[in-house]
Amino acid sequence: MGKVTATAERTIDAPVDKVRALVADYAETRPKLLTEHYRDYQVTEGGVGAGTKARWKLQATSKRVRDVAATVTEPRPGTLVETDANSSMVTTWTVTEAGERSVVKIETTWDGAGGIGGFFEKTFAPGGLKKIYDGVLEKLAEIV
């Protein structure tokens, strides 16, 4: 069983403070960013930044649905970490300054399966998740 990592990144045409505030807003902004791959999204505690707890179902493929129960921490300004209580999945959102613009990176890691299933997971899952995150980042760019 090895670590599997999926990453997506996009430059957003807005100042870093504005983008960080939008990304940290799990109550109002986050539902607007989610693509059709997300279902039953709800904030169960907090709603902005660290301390927020949220639940959703992530439909990664027609056969693969992950029930996520995330707790958000902010180890440093501009970095939000969503740790799933139901699995080894950890998603990190990083918003950094790029002049007048911002770079948003989403990176998810989890412990992959072993054997042949793990081989296919490590080969195909990162690309599929990147496509989902590209859609989320596109919506973020539109909202800004």
N, C-alpha and C positions, 0 to 999 in steps of 0.2 A: 504494500500500500504506500503510494507516494503522494506528495503534495501536487495538487492541480491548481493552476493559476489562470485566471482570465482577466484581461485588462482592456480598457478603452479610454481614450483621451480625446479632448476637443478644446480648441481655443474659443473662448466666448468673448464677444465684443462688448464687454462691460467691465467696470472697475471691480477689483478683487473684493472689496467690502460688500458690494451689492450681491455678487455671486455667492459669496460665503453665506450671507444672510438667507438667500433663497434656498441653497442646498441644505442649510440647517433647519429649515422650516418644514417639519414633518407633518404638521397639522393642515396647513393651507396649500403650500407650494408642492410638496412631494406628490400628493394625489394627482396633480395636473401633469407631472412628469412621467407617470407610469404608462407603459405601453399595454397593449392587449395581453401581454404575457403575465400580467399581475392581476390577481383577483382578491376580493375580500379584504382590501387594505383597511386597517384601522389603527389609530393611535390609542394605546391603552394606558399610557402614563406620560406626563409631560407634553411635549409637542414641539419644542424648539431646542435643538442641540443636545448636549450631554444630559443624560438622565432620561431621555425619551425612550419609551418602549413602544414598539409597533409590531403588528402581525400582518402577514399577507401570505398568499399562495403564489408561488412562482411556477408558471407553466413553461418550462424550458423546452420541452418537446411534446408531441402529442401523447407520449406515454410517461413522461417524467414531470411530476408535480412535487415541488418542495414546499412544505409547510414551515414558514419562517417565523420565528419569535425573536425579534432583534432587540438588543439593548445597546444604546448609543453612548459612546464615550468620546471625549475630545482630548487626546493626549497632548496636542499643541494647537495653537490657532490655525485654522484652515484645514484641519484634518479631523474628520469624523470617522469613527470606527463602529461598525454595526456587527455585533457578535450574536450569532444565532444560538439560542438555547437548545434547539432541537437537533443540531448537527455540529460538525467541526467548521462550518462555513463562517468566514470573517470577510466582510466587505469594507474597504477603506476608500473614502472619498477625500481627495486632496485638492484644494483650490489654491493655486499659487499665482502671484502677480507676474504679468508679462507686459510691462509698460502700462498702457491705458486699458489693456485687456487682461483676461484671466485664463489660466489653463486649468481645466478640470479633469482629474484622472480618477477613474473607478477601477479598483482592483479587488478581485475576490479570490480567496484561496480556500481549499478544503482538502481533507484527506480522501484521496481517490480509492476506488475499489482495487482489489488485487486481481491477478490472473488476466485472462483475455478481456474480460469486461473492463478491467482497469486500464488496459491498453487502449481500448476504444474510447473510454471516458477521457483519458488524457489527450488523445488525438483529436477528438471532435467537440467535446464540451466547451473548451475555451473559445473556439470560434463561434459557436452558437450563442454563448453568453455575451461575447463581444458585440454581436449583432443586436442583441436586446439592449445592451448598454448604449450602443450608438444611437438607438431610437430614443432612449431616455435623454441623452445629451443633446440630441436635436431638439427635443421639446424644451429643454432648458434654454437653449439658444433662442428659441422662438419667444419664450416668456419674458426673457430679459429685454 
